[in-house]
Amino acid sequence: MLRTRLHQYLFACLLLFVLFFLQFLRLLDLSGLQHLASWWKSQNYLLLQQLGQPLRRLQNFWNLSARLEDLQYRYSEAAATAIQVKSLERENQELRRMLENTDRNYSQVVISAPLVSFAQSFVAAGQRSGVQLGSAVLHQGTLLGLIDQVEERQSRVLLLSRMGERALLAQTNQGVLGLVRGSGREILLTEVPADAELALGDLVYTKAQEGIKEGLLIGRVVKVDRDNKALATQTAAIEQLVDFFAVALVEIQ
C-alpha cells in the first residue's frame, strides 16, 4: 500500500511538471486554472490566514528564542566588562592613595596586586620587577607579611599570622616591647614582661631591624592573656586593620 501511494505521488508530480512544461512551451493554456486558484484564494483568505497563523507563531517564537540567546550572551559580556572596570577603578583608587604620600622612594618600592592560589598568598611581581627575599609587603603603612619565595613573575608572601619561626621586634604606642609571631590563625605579641601595662586597643608598630624599618603598623591589641600569673611574660592577640585578601594593591619594599 505504501508503494502504491508513493507511485501516486510520483505520478502527480510528474503530471504537474508536464503541465507546467507544456505551458512554458505555450502548448497548453493554464490561465483559467490560475484565475480559478486566485479566485479561490481571495474567497478563502481568512481561512488561509488562520491556517498559516500557527506557522507564523512558530517562526516568531524561533526568532524570539534566537534574540534571547543573543541578549544573554551580550549581558554576560557586559557583566564581565563591568567586573573588570570595577577592579581597575579600585586599583586606581588604591594607587592614588599611595601616590599622595610623597615620602616614598619609588626606586625601592614595587607596587603589585595580591594573588590567591590554593590558599597561598602571592603577589603579581617577581624577579623581573626586582622583588627580593625578605622584602616587606605593605598596604597604606600596614605591614602584612614578608616575601619568602621569589619566582620570575610572582612571589609568595608569608603573612604575619603564619610567621611561626621568625619573630619581629615590635612596640606598642605606650612603649611596651615584645616579639610578633604568628600562630597560624592569628598574630601574637609575645615575650611581653608580665608587669608591662597592655591595654585593649593599643596599636603595635615595628621597631627598626634588619630588612624592616621602624614605625610600620602591625595592628591593635584585641586580647591580653594574663591567666597564668606564674609566668614572667604575657601574650596579646593582635588584629590587623587591613586584610591582605581584601586589598587591590600592595607595596613591596
KAGI-V590080 format. One record per residue. N is the residue number from 0. PHI is phi in whole degrees, -180 to 180 (* if undefined). Layout:
N & PHI
N & PHI
//
This chain:
0 & *
1 & -63
2 & -68
3 & -64
4 & -63
5 & -62
6 & -64
7 & -65
8 & -64
9 & -65
10 & -64
11 & -65
12 & -64
13 & -65
14 & -65
15 & -63
16 & -63
17 & -64
18 & -64
19 & -67
20 & -69
21 & -66
22 & -67
23 & -62
24 & -82
25 & 60
26 & -96
27 & -146
28 & -105
29 & -109
30 & -62
31 & -64
32 & -65
33 & -66
34 & -64
35 & -64
36 & -66
37 & -65
38 & -64
39 & -64
40 & -66
41 & -67
42 & -75
43 & -118
44 & -61
45 & -64
46 & -63
47 & -64
48 & -62
49 & -66
50 & -67
51 & -87
52 & -62
53 & -59
54 & -66
55 & -67
56 & -63
57 & -63
58 & -66
59 & -64
60 & -63
61 & -62
62 & -65
63 & -65
64 & -64
65 & -64
66 & -65
67 & -64
68 & -62
69 & -64
70 & -65
71 & -62
72 & -64
73 & -66
74 & -64
75 & -62
76 & -63
77 & -65
78 & -65
79 & -64
80 & -65
81 & -64
82 & -64
83 & -63
84 & -64
85 & -64
86 & -65
87 & -66
88 & -63
89 & -65
90 & -64
91 & -63
92 & -64
93 & -65
94 & -66
95 & -64
96 & -61
97 & -67
98 & -70
99 & -68
100 & -87
101 & -87
102 & -83
103 & -77
104 & -100
105 & -71
106 & -73
107 & -115
108 & -122
109 & -116
110 & -103
111 & -145
112 & -99
113 & -68
114 & -129
115 & -126
116 & -143
117 & 52
118 & 64
119 & -99
120 & -106
121 & -131
122 & -125
123 & -85
124 & -154
125 & -142
126 & -61
127 & -62
128 & -93
129 & 88
130 & -72
131 & -124
132 & -61
133 & 84
134 & -64
135 & -83
136 & -108
137 & -126
138 & -145
139 & 51
140 & 82
141 & -101
142 & -78
143 & -103
144 & 175
145 & -128
146 & -74
147 & -118
148 & -157
149 & -119
150 & -113
151 & -66
152 & -119
153 & -148
154 & -140
155 & -93
156 & -108
157 & -90
158 & -68
159 & -61
160 & -69
161 & -107
162 & -89
163 & -86
164 & -83
165 & -88
166 & -124
167 & -111
168 & -75
169 & -139
170 & -148
171 & -81
172 & -68
173 & -97
174 & 89
175 & -84
176 & -92
177 & -173
178 & -115
179 & -96
180 & -134
181 & -114
182 & -101
183 & 101
184 & -118
185 & -136
186 & -102
187 & -120
188 & -101
189 & -112
190 & 57
191 & -89
192 & -52
193 & -63
194 & -88
195 & -75
196 & -93
197 & -102
198 & -126
199 & -62
200 & 96
201 & -61
202 & -88
203 & -114
204 & -123
205 & -77
206 & -97
207 & -63
208 & -158
209 & -61
210 & 81
211 & -129
212 & -87
213 & -80
214 & 92
215 & -80
216 & -72
217 & -101
218 & 166
219 & -125
220 & -74
221 & -119
222 & -158
223 & -124
224 & -96
225 & -122
226 & -65
227 & -94
228 & -76
229 & -76
230 & -78
231 & -85
232 & -130
233 & -132
234 & -129
235 & -128
236 & -92
237 & -115
238 & -107
239 & -81
240 & -86
241 & -130
242 & -103
243 & -55
244 & -80
245 & -115
246 & -99
247 & -88
248 & -138
249 & -133
250 & -106
251 & -120
252 & -121
//
